[in-house]
Amino acid sequence: MSNDKGLQDAHIKIGTKQTMRMVELGLAEEVYVAEDADPRLTSKIIALCNQRGVKLTLVDTMHNLGKACGIEVGAAMAAIVKP
């Protein structure tokens, strides 16, 4: 990921439940999804983002996404929340 610092500085929600909720409420500006996460989870958020017109960015691993978000564990998905 090229903008690792940007994710740490942005207002983000990390995790499947929080990311889904932000998209459903129309509060997500952009969603990041780890390519190695469980497809049963990622397929739902990808479909929802396409339906709602939310920008979607794929990240190679859960570890890299977690690191970009400033946490020490992997993350399946994260959303940047609109200000």
ChimeraX attribute file (.defattr): number of C-alpha atoms within 10 A of each C-alpha:
attribute: neighborCount
match mode: 1-to-1
recipient: residues
	/A:1	13
	/A:2	6
	/A:3	8
	/A:4	15
	/A:5	13
	/A:6	11
	/A:7	19
	/A:8	14
	/A:9	10
	/A:10	14
	/A:11	12
	/A:12	21
	/A:13	20
	/A:14	20
	/A:15	16
	/A:16	18
	/A:17	12
	/A:18	15
	/A:19	25
	/A:20	24
	/A:21	14
	/A:22	20
	/A:23	22
	/A:24	14
	/A:25	8
	/A:26	15
	/A:27	16
	/A:28	24
	/A:29	17
	/A:30	19
	/A:31	25
	/A:32	22
	/A:33	27
	/A:34	23
	/A:35	17
	/A:36	14
	/A:37	18
	/A:38	10
	/A:39	13
	/A:40	8
	/A:41	15
	/A:42	18
	/A:43	13
	/A:44	12
	/A:45	22
	/A:46	21
	/A:47	11
	/A:48	15
	/A:49	20
	/A:50	11
	/A:51	9
	/A:52	13
	/A:53	13
	/A:54	18
	/A:55	14
	/A:56	16
	/A:57	16
	/A:58	15
	/A:59	19
	/A:60	14
	/A:61	17
	/A:62	19
	/A:63	18
	/A:64	20
	/A:65	27
	/A:66	21
	/A:67	19
	/A:68	21
	/A:69	25
	/A:70	14
	/A:71	14
	/A:72	11
	/A:73	12
	/A:74	18
	/A:75	23
	/A:76	25
	/A:77	29
	/A:78	27
	/A:79	30
	/A:80	20
	/A:81	18
	/A:82	13
	/A:83	8
